[in-house]
Amino acid sequence: MIIESWFPTLILNTTLETFSDANSLLAMRAYQMREETLVTTDWRCDTFNTQNVNRNDYYKDDKIDAKIDKLIYVTIDHVTNYSKLFDADLENYKVVCNNFWFNIAGPSNYQEYHSHPNNHFSAVYYVSAEPNAGNIVFKNIESIVESHTIPTIKSVNSIGAHKTCYYTPEPTKLLIFKSNLLHMVEKNLSEKDRISIAMNFELVKK
């Protein structure tokens, strides 16, 4: 008998250690955006984000601008390699960054389940995060459409039993995933802000 595994959920997990010195500048820009911008969203949580801000408004300081551009450039390289796992046609298409935004989650802030429509891939880069700052949790589509739940033991040991997975935020950690993958962020139980930069990418014709 052979048990085969099909339809895997692929998440790229890496660290951008060369950006550790840039995180203080990126955090500074996030706080500047919060002070300068009145942001209104339809989120049911109180995590601050700059998702609806005009892209040009992010660029106001040459030193910080260069760090933002470098982060996007490096992430595009990772997304391009990640897209090969899906047999992306990289001869005729290239990866472009559609948009990006800052997130500042203060103590007790969280983010509900959501996806990023009209994009192929998404990424999150952690600028700052203390222990217990809130894990990012991914949920597979089967957990949504399943109508008759299998009773399971408390200790999940089988790959067939997993419906969610999570990653603990750490400075310089970069996660890349398909944009239609549902994800949320748990409540920040630390006493300091969790700051991240989210990005969306699309394969477009060269």
Helices and strands as residue ranges (DSSP letters): E 12-15, G 17-22, H 23-36, E 48-49, G 55-58, H 62-83, G 84-86, E 93-105, E 111-114, E 121-128, E 136-139, H 142-145, G 159-161, E 164-167, E 173-178, E 182-185, E 194-205
